[in-house]
């Protein structure tokens, strides 16, 4: 969280308690909780998310240095929402581009300046997954020092394995699980961008 962010109007949400009336329902709920816990633990282990924290002022400085941001998602409302989140912090909103699919994004990735940020969904209305797009971008734009953040609700063993592979080869620099707050999106992106934009000589 950015406690000193003047734009941060989010409040902590309390999840409603599950009401289970009989033993079978309770057992089923426990099994679901265990699976969710296992998936979360596996994701945390394989991703090795960017550790540490960042202040609001530091994040502001990071986004001021980002030359362009590309957002890729096949949900129009979410696409616009994420673009608006970044729009409050970048120097020029014209440098935020949005695409509804990986094909369009791949066709324009060559136009991105060095050091740009890409935030992409994984499962879209396309045979190309976000994970696949990350690999293709790494191949065609390896010299651009791009930061690729996967923003998705996908999960499972196969997904975790591929995500781990992307983290290991550098094609994926961060992961945000949907749904995510604007603070979480900004913080994850800023933490991933910071070491790339402020490299020490």
C-alpha positions in Angstrom: 0.0 0.0 0.0 1.0 3.6 -0.5 -0.2 5.3 2.7 0.7 8.7 1.5 -0.9 8.4 -2.0 -3.4 11.2 -2.4 -5.2 9.2 -5.1 -5.6 6.2 -2.9 -9.2 6.0 -1.8 -9.4 2.2 -1.5 -10.6 0.7 1.7 -9.7 -2.7 3.1 -12.4 -5.3 2.2 -13.5 -7.9 4.6 -14.4 -11.3 3.1 -17.7 -12.7 4.2 -17.5 -15.8 6.4 -18.5 -19.0 4.8 -21.5 -20.5 6.5 -21.5 -24.3 6.4 -24.4 -26.2 7.8 -23.3 -29.9 7.6 -20.2 -32.0 7.7 -20.0 -32.8 4.0 -20.3 -29.2 3.0 -17.6 -28.3 5.6 -15.3 -31.0 4.2 -15.8 -29.8 0.7 -15.0 -26.2 1.7 -11.8 -27.3 3.5 -10.8 -29.2 0.3 -11.3 -26.2 -1.8 -9.4 -24.0 0.7 -6.5 -26.5 0.6 -6.4 -26.5 -3.2 -6.4 -22.7 -3.2 -3.6 -22.6 -0.6 -1.6 -25.1 -2.6 -1.9 -23.1 -5.8 -1.0 -19.9 -4.0 2.0 -21.5 -2.3 3.2 -23.0 -5.6 2.7 -19.7 -7.4 4.7 -17.8 -4.7 7.5 -20.4 -4.8 7.9 -20.6 -8.6 7.5 -16.9 -9.3 9.9 -15.6 -6.6 8.1 -12.3 -6.8 10.1 -9.1 -6.6 10.8 -8.7 -3.0 10.8 -5.5 -1.0 8.6 -2.5 -0.8 8.4 0.9 -2.4 7.1 4.2 -1.3 4.6 6.3 -3.2 7.2 8.9 -3.9 9.6 6.2 -5.3 6.8 4.8 -7.4 6.1 8.2 -8.8 9.7 8.7 -9.8 9.7 5.3 -11.5 6.6 6.0 -13.6 8.0 9.4 -14.6 10.9 7.6 -16.2 8.8 5.0 -18.1 8.8 6.1 -21.8 5.6 4.1 -22.7 3.1 1.6 -21.3 1.3 -1.1 -23.3 -1.8 -2.8 -21.9 -3.1 -5.9 -23.5 -6.5 -7.4 -22.4 -9.6 -8.7 -24.3 -12.0 -7.2 -21.7 -12.7 -3.6 -22.8 -13.7 -2.3 -19.4 -10.6 -3.7 -17.7 -8.4 -2.5 -20.5 -9.6 1.1 -20.1 -9.5 0.8 -16.3 -5.8 -0.3 -16.2 -4.9 2.4 -18.7 -6.6 5.0 -16.4 -4.6 3.8 -13.4 -1.3 4.4 -15.1 -2.6 7.7 -16.6 -2.6 9.4 -13.2 1.2 8.9 -12.8 2.9 9.0 -16.2 4.2 12.2 -17.7 2.1 11.9 -20.9 -1.0 9.8 -21.2 -0.5 9.6 -25.0 2.4 7.2 -24.2 -0.1 4.6 -22.9 -1.3 2.3 -25.7 -4.0 -0.4 -25.4 -4.7 -3.5 -27.5 -7.5 -6.1 -27.2 -5.3 -9.1 -28.2 -1.8 -10.4 -28.5 -1.7 -10.3 -32.3 -2.2 -6.5 -32.3 0.3 -6.0 -29.4 3.0 -8.1 -31.2 2.5 -6.1 -34.4 3.2 -2.8 -32.5 5.8 -3.9 -30.0 8.6 -2.7 -32.3 7.3 0.8 -31.9 7.8 0.8 -28.1 10.8 2.9 -26.8 13.5 1.1 -24.8 12.5 0.6 -21.2 8.8 0.4 -21.8 6.3 -1.5 -19.6 3.9 -4.2 -20.9 0.9 -5.4 -18.7 -0.8 -8.3 -20.3 -3.6 -10.8 -19.6 -2.9 -14.5 -20.2 -6.1 -16.0 -21.5 -7.7 -13.8 -24.2 -9.8 -14.4 -27.2 -6.8 -15.7 -29.1 -4.8 -19.0 -29.4 -1.8 -16.9 -28.3 -1.5 -16.8 -24.5 0.1 -14.0 -22.6 2.9 -16.4 -21.7 3.4 -17.1 -25.4 3.4 -13.4 -26.1 6.1 -12.7 -23.5 8.3 -15.3 -25.2 7.7 -13.9 -28.7 8.4 -10.3 -27.5 11.6 -11.5 -25.9 12.7 -12.9 -29.2 11.8 -9.9 -31.4 12.6 -7.1 -29.0 15.5 -8.5 -26.8 17.4 -5.2 -27.1 14.6 -3.0 -25.8 14.9 -3.8 -22.1 11.1 -4.2 -21.8 9.4 -5.0 -18.5 6.6 -7.6 -19.0 4.0 -8.1 -16.2 1.4 -10.9 -16.5 -2.0 -9.8 -15.1 -4.4 -12.8 -15.0 -6.7 -15.0 -13.0 -5.2 -18.2 -14.5 -3.7 -20.8 -12.2 -2.8 -24.5 -11.8 0.3 -26.6 -12.1 0.8 -26.2 -15.8 0.4 -22.4 -15.6 2.8 -22.2 -12.7 5.4 -24.2 -14.5 5.2 -22.0 -17.6 5.2 -18.9 -15.5 8.3 -20.2 -13.6 10.0 -20.8 -17.0 9.2 -17.3 -18.1 10.6 -15.8 -14.9 13.7 -17.9 -15.3 14.5 -16.8 -18.9 13.6 -13.2 -18.2 10.6 -13.0 -20.5 8.3 -12.3 -17.6 9.3 -9.8 -14.9 6.2 -9.9 -12.6 2.8 -11.4 -11.9 -0.4 -9.9 -10.7 -3.3 -12.1 -9.8 -6.8 -10.8 -10.9 -8.7 -9.2 -9.4 -6.1 -6.7 -8.1 -6.3 -3.2 -6.6 -4.8 -0.3 -8.3 -2.3 -0.1 -5.5 -1.2 -3.7 -6.1 -0.9 -3.1 -9.9 1.2 0.1 -9.4 3.4 -1.4 -6.7 4.2 -4.6 -8.6 5.0 -2.7 -11.8 7.1 -0.1 -10.0 9.1 -2.8 -8.2 9.8 -4.6 -11.5 10.7 -1.5 -13.3 12.9 0.1 -10.7 16.0 -2.1 -11.2 15.8 -1.8 -15.0 15.3 2.0 -15.1 17.8 2.8 -12.4 20.7 0.5 -13.2 23.9 1.4 -11.5 26.9 1.7 -13.8 
